[in-house]
Amino acid sequence: MQKKIIIGNWKMNPSSFKEASKLFSDISKSISGMKKIEVVICPPSLYIEKLKKISKKIPLGAQNSFGLDAGPFTGEVSADMLYSVGARYVILGHSERRELGETNLLINKKIKGAISKGLTPFMCLV
């Protein structure tokens, strides 16, 4: 039987790293001993690197990534950057991103970019 995956998408919460670390620690304690379920937490990107240091038990993911590796793309975060700070998963194609204009073509580019950098994408279907 394959392991089931539960993904916690924190969206734009919590508002401070102190709150994020408390929540992450609590989750880490509450899932200890789970064998058939993997819990992946996708916090705001700026917390990934610090949360990785708190617990190695919970894999971390990002809530989005950009489809290209580098360039003049203000505010974007590449799959390579996310991997380098400890993310191993990424959520792509979320309905909220689609409402902002993301197309299937763009999501496809992001998926290919994520896989090429070692991230496992979770694609949201609408």
HELIX and SHEET records of a PDB file:
HELIX    1   1 PHE A   17  SER A   30  1                                  14    
HELIX    2   2 SER A   45  TYR A   47  5                                   3    
HELIX    3   3 ILE A   48  ILE A   54  1                                   7    
HELIX    4   4 ALA A   79  SER A   84  1                                   6    
HELIX    5   5 SER A   95  GLU A   99  1                                   5    
HELIX    6   6 ASN A  104  SER A  116  1                                  13    
SHEET    1   A 2 LYS A   4  ASN A   9  0                                        
SHEET    2   A 2 ILE A  37  CYS A  42  1                                        
SHEET    1   B 3 LEU A  60  ALA A  62  0                                        
SHEET    2   B 3 ALA A  87  LEU A  92  1                                        
SHEET    3   B 3 THR A 120  MET A 123  1                                        
END                                                                             
